[in-house]
Amino acid sequence: MEDIRTILIKHGFSFKKQFGQNFLTDGNLLDAIVRDAGVDGQTTVLEIGAGAGALTRALSAAAKKVVALEIDRTLQPVLAETLAGCENAEVIFRDFMKADLPALERELGAYRVVANLPYYVTTPVLMRFLEEAARCEGVTVMVQEEVAERFTAAPGTAEYGAVTAAIALKGEAVITRRVPRTMFYPRPNVDSAVVRIDFEEGRIPVKSKSAYRAAVRCAFLSRRKTLENNLMNAFRIPREQAKAVLSEAGIADMVRGETLPPEALARLADVLCGRGIVT
């Protein structure tokens, strides 16, 4: 196959800034990402953003089946060439954020997500899998390096936030490799990293996932305020009730939400749910 850059030029492809298009072309790196994701001949892969098809092709060589969603229809002739001969790969030209995920999952069965995600849509895409997916076994994604640091941050650090806690409910995020900006075409302004998250249902037991999400939102409502004050503001409850909630959850009065590990946020969620403050 010709070099990706040559194929893009041949088909007159123009990069579109609104889609955050930065393509990987290095074969060794692409193969390493496939290995990082744990893809083998039994794996069905969902790729978000096929781009020029380089990662799709590498996934096709290792996986049982690859379904790639791509928002930019002008890439169709490029992908027809780069994926020639990849009989187990299918490209669907659709915006993933508008796709019917339950319907897609019925077609896929159990699957893993592998993607070089556009920076502008990284967190919304991940949150769909965290909150809505029923058949997804895990996610391995290339993201902006500082976002990768947030995904894997420890409680109490500057990087620790609501998305970190949301991930922890379903799995542990691990950075498998860091990727310099020079590995992309065109070159972005930041470095990247590959993050793998293996999903484990019930990893942190909670009475209600929606209550856990509400507890997380409350905890990070304001980093400058105590969790007690955030509880009062988020749920419109008096101070004495907020104190009672914290006490029942085994959380100190003056603690700030961003210092709490996900397990403590789960206890808080269970108390909020048990008291009927959230459902």
N, C-alpha and C positions, 0 to 999 in steps of 0.2 A: 504494500500500500504506500502511496505517496505521503510525504510529510504533510501534517495537518495544515500548516500555514500555506503550503502550496495548493492544497485542495480548497481552502477558504478563498484564496485569491482567484483560483480558476473559476469558482462559482460566483464571483463578484459579491461575496458576503461582506456586509458592513456591520461592525459591532454596534450594539445599542446600549447606551449607558443606562437606560431605565431598567434593563434586565440584568445588570451587573455581570456582564459576560467576560470572564477571565478563564481561559481554557488551559487545561493541563495537556502536555504533549510528551513528557518523558516516560518512555515505556517502563523503565525500572521502577519509577515512582508509582505508576499506575498499578503495576503488579503487586507492589508492596501494600498499597491501599486495599487491594482485593484480599491479600493475606491478613491484613489487620482486621478486616471485617469478618474473617472466619468463613468466607464463602467457599463451598465445595460443590460437588456434583449433585448433592441433595437439596441445595438451597435455591429458593425462589427469591429473586431480588427485585425490589422496587427502587428505581433511581429517579430522583427529583432533579430535572434539568439535565437532559442528555448533552447539551452543548454541541460540540463537533463530533461527539461519539467516541472519543478516545477511551474514556473510562467505561462506557457501555461495552465497547469491544473487549476490553480486558476482563470485565465481569462475565461476558458471554462465554469466554474461553474456559472459565472456571465453574460457572453456575449451571444449575438445571435449566433455569429460565430467567430472563431479564425483561421487565416491563419498565420502560422509561417514559416519564412525562416531560414534555418540552413545550414551553410557552411560545417560542419564536418559530412560526411556520416557515420563515425564509431559510431556515436551516434544513428543510426537507431534502433538497438535492445534495447537500453536503453529507447528511446522514445516510442517504441512499448509497453513497459511495463508500463512506467509512465503515458502514455496517454490512457491506456486501459479503455474503457467505455466512453471516451470523444468524443461522436459522432459528435459534432459540431466543432471539432478541426482538422485541416489539416496541416501536415508538408510538406514543399517543400524543398528539399535539393538543395539549390542554393545560390550563393554569391549575396547578395542584390545589391552590387555595380555594378554588371554586369547584373542585372535583367532588363527586359523591364518594366519600371514603368507604362507607359501609358496602356500597355496590362494588367498588374496586376490590375490597377485601374478599367479597364472595367469589370473585373471579380468581384471585391470587391464592387463597388458602393461607397457610402459615408462610410468612415472608420476613426478610430482613431489608432494611433501608440502607442503601449506600449512595452517597451523593457528594459532589463538589457544589455546595450550596452558595448561591449568590448572597453576598453579605447583607443586602437590604431585607432579605426575607428569612434569614436563618432562624431567629427565635419564633416567629409565627409558624413556620413549618414544623419545627420541633415540638411546639406546644400542641399542634394538632395530633401528633402521634402520642404524646404523653396523655392527652385528655380524651381523645376520641377513638384511637385504634384499639381493636379487639384481637387481631391476629398477628400483630407485629411482634417479632421476637427480639428485635434490637435495632439500633441505629448506629451507623458509622458515617460520620460526615466531616468534610473539610470545611473549616470555618476560620474566620479571622482570629488571629492568635489571642487577642485580648478577650474575645468571646469565649474561646476555649478555656482560658483562665477562669472566667466566671462560671462556666459549666462545672469545673472541677474544684472550685474554691472551698476552703475550710471555713466553718462558722467563725464569725468575729473578724474576718479579714475584710479589706476594702472591696475585694472582688465578689464576696459572698452576697447573694441576692435572692430575689424571689424565684428566678429561673433555676438557680442551684437547688433550692429546696423542692421545687416542682420535679426536677429530675430525680432527686433522691427517693421519692416515693416509689418509683418504678425501677430504678437501677443506679449503679455507680458509674459515673463518667470518668473515663481514663484517657489522657492524652497519649496516643500511640506513637506519634512522630510530629516533628515541627518541620514546616516547609517554607523555605525562603521565597520571597516575592519573585525572584529570578526564574522560578520554575513555571511561571504562568505566561500565557500569551493572550492579550497584551499584559504587560507587567502592572499589577496593582500597586498601590502606595503603601501597603502593609504586608507583613508576613502572615502566614497561616499555620494551622495545626490540624491534625486529624484526631477526632474524638470518637471513642467507641463507648456505647451504652448498651449493655445487655439487660433486657427487661425481665423482671421477676415479679410476677403478680403476688401481692401480699408481702412484699419485702419489708415494708413498715406497716403493720396492721393499723387501720383506722376504721371507725364506725361509718364514716361518710367521706368519700373523696371530695365532694363539693364543700364539706365543712373544712377539710384540710386546705383546700384552695383558699377559702375565706380566711382561715387562720394565717396562712402565708401572706396574703394581701395585707392583712392587718399588721403583721409583724414588721413589714417593710413599708408601711404607710408613711412613716417619717423616721429617718435614722437619728434625728436629733431629739426625739421624744422617747420616753420610757414605754414599754409595752402596755403598762397600765393606762397611760394616756391614749395610746393608739386604740386600745380596746374601747375606751369611752367614746372616742371620735368615730371609729368604724361602725360600732353597733348601737350607738346612742344609748348607752347604759350608764348609770351613776357610778361614781368612784367606788363605793362600797361593794357594788356587784362586781366590778372589775377586779377588785382585790380578792373577792371570794373565788372568782374564776381562776385566778393565778394560784391561789393557795391550793385549790382542789387539784390543779394540774401539776403541783409540786414545783412552781416557778417563783423565784424571788420577786418581791414587789418592785424593786428599782431596776430590774434588768431591761436591757434594750433588745428588741426583737432580732436584730441582726447577729446577736451573739448566740442565739439558740440553735442547737443542732436539729435536724429534721425530726428526730424521735421526740424531742420536747414539743415541737410544733404539732406533732400528731396527738400528743396528750392534751394539748390546748384545744385542738379541734374536737376531740372526743368530749371534753367538758362543755364546750360551746354547743355541741350537738345534744348532749345529754340534758342540758338546761333549756333547750329549745331556742337558744339565741340564733343559731343557724341550723340548717337542715342538711 
